[in-house]
Amino acid sequence: MRILVTGAAGFIGSHFARLLLSQYPTDEVVVFDKLTYAGNLDNLKDLKANPKYSFVKADICDKDAVAKAMKGCDAIVNFAAETHVDRSIEAAGDFVRTDVLGTYTLLEYCRRNDVPLLHISTDEVYGSIAKGSFTEESNIEPNSPYSASKAGGDMQVRAFVQTYGVDAKITRSSNNYGPYQYPEKLIPLFVTNLIQKKKVPLYGDGLNVRDWLYVVDNCRAIDLVLRKGKKGEVYNIGGSNERTNLEITMSILKLMGHSGADAEKQIERVKDRLGHDRRYSIDSTKVSKLGWTPQMTLDNGLKQTVEWYVENGWWWKPLLAKQG
């Protein structure tokens, strides 16, 4: 099987490419990435010598580049997206272009060439929920420009399945964490700040709830959906690790050697994010029926992730230097 993996120089996509090449020695992976600020070839450094790996620098909105890269490929897995909520609040247009128009461009190729597509989405498209968990049948009610752009891409996928019969599927995962995550997200931001003797900026009261999923567990589920999922279906992928942002912050501080009053001193309370969803929660029963269960506990995953950032300054320090 030869698979085009878009956005695979990013966080989750690079882990997925690595999983494919380690689990399926006969598979070939074509990484297709525009290399925006969050796309980083260092995420794929260990794959460069693999003869089954190749890289194409291009934009998913470029239909000619997509067609050229797709020669000989059997499927597309689309990770390419603008993903940071804060950035979407400042510049929503970039998100609409990549997350909606880019998805449409891929779907058009799939429609014309009868190629299957697995589209990677997020639990944020459902919006916030006070009690219980969202299922795949729940309404989508996005509350940020980011989640709205992802919802727009999801709706394009649905429309192409219903109208044209395109073989497409969607996964919606909860908050991923692990190595190689760009240091603007909560966990890598807080760890790298603490390494640099900086405080950690915690939004509002810190009681917003997220479900945390180790990135490799997500990639295992995505691979299962790719191979066993049904055409036109949506699959939620959650870690069953709901924690408040404050709880995650305190866990990180403890792992970094801060406790009690000292830990409190490391926290800088900042004004809450606009439109900040209170709680995300998704039901993963459907993907579990395909044979998936998460393998990494949150305690072990956080410990391994913190240790990775501590030991791999070569990876994140140049990224921070570019930010100025």
C-alpha positions, 0 to 999 in steps of 0.5 A: 500500500502506498499512502499519501499523508498530508501534514505529516511534518507536523505533530500527529502526522509525523507520528502516524508516518512513523507508525506506518513504516514501523508496522507495515514494512512493505507500505510506502509513505509519501509525506506531503507538507507545506512546511508552515511554522508547525511543519518541521522536517526534524520531526521525520529525521529518523525516517529519512534513510528509509527507502519507503519514505519520500517527501513532497513540499507542497500545499494541499490547496494546489490541485496540480501538486496533489495530483503529481504527488498522488501518482501510484498512491492508494489512499490519502490520510489528511492531517494538514490543518491550521490547528491553534485556537489562539492563532485562529482568533487572530487570523481566521482566514488562514484556517478557512483556506487550509481546513476547508478549501484544502480538504475540498481540493483533496476530495475533488482529487478523490472523486475524480480518481476513485481514491479513498480519503481518511480525514483527521478532525477534532472533538472541538467541532462538537463544542462544549458539553456540561455532562455526558459525552458526545457521540458521532451522531451528536450535532456539531456546534463549533465555537472558535474560528479553528473548530468552525474551519475543521467543521467546514472540512468535515461537512465537505467530506460528508457532502462528497460521500453523500453526493458523489459516493466518495470513499471517505471517513473521518476521525475526531480525536481528543487533545493529543500530547507527546513528543514533537508537539509544537511548543505553543500547545499547553503541555510543551509550552509549560514544560519548555517555559519551566526549563527556561525558568519562566512561569506557565500562563494558565487561562482563567480559573484553569477549570476547563476540562480536556480529555488527554490522548497520547499521540501514538494511541491516536495514530493506532486508532487512525490506522485501524479506521483506515484499514477497517473503518466503513465508508462515510462513517465518523469515529471518535477517538478519546483517551478517557483521561478528562482533567482540568487544565489546572490538574494538568498544570500541577502534574507537569509542575510536580514532574518538573520538581515543583510542589506546594507553594513553590508550584503555585509561584510558577503559575501566571494567571492570564485573561481567559481565551475568547470563546473558551469551551468549558469541557470536551468529552467524546464517546469512543465506543465505536472505534473500540468495536474495531478493536482499539483501546488506548495503551498509554496511561496519562501518568506514564504518558506525561512523564515520558513527554516531559522527559522527552522535552527535557532531553531534546532541547536540540528540537525545540530551542530553534523553534523558540528562537524563530519566534523571537 
